Amino acid sequence: MVGVLAAKAKAFAQQECSHRGFIIKRIVRWEDCVGAWGSGSFENDDAADWLAQLGTIAPDDLTKIFGQAADDTTYFEAPAARVVVAAAEVVAALKGSPVKGVPPEIVKWTTNRQKPTPELKALALRALDRVRKNSELKDLWLEADGLNDWTAAIQDLQTRVGS
């Protein structure tokens, strides 16, 4: 029976699906059937939901998002970590270093806006560092055996935000 369950879990791990125009691989923990999306910044429901609200977000809201992530000492939950990653993609786009296939919501939001301040970039980098090193999101990727791909994606984002 264990072999059958392992085979099913492996099959789940290799499924591809489409979400908001992205082709993503779905990762599922078989034990509790909790789904997570791909390692890309917008390959999850939390980031997609935040992205849908981007038109109502003010530039100061980015500072609040990053500040909470960088300065809070409690366990950093996955949904909040996914929002930090999505918000950092906005900062990267403001700098002129958007992710390949940048969502149109980000293109629209960043049009005619100023480049991010050095302070905002530094805060975003601190928040991303927290997400990468000490968050539920990191732990979930570790459990799913996808930590290397996810870490590489976060490090690429950190490079685009910081350069």
Secondary structure, DSSP 8 states (H G I E B T S, - for coil): -HHHHHHHHHHHHT-EEEETTEEEE-EEETTTTEEE--SSTTSSHHHHHHHHTGGG--HHHHHHHHHHHHH--S---HHHHHHHHHHHHHHHHHTT---TT--HHHHHHHTT-----HHHHHHHHHHHHHHHHSSHHHHHHHHTT-HHHHHHHHHHHHHHHH-
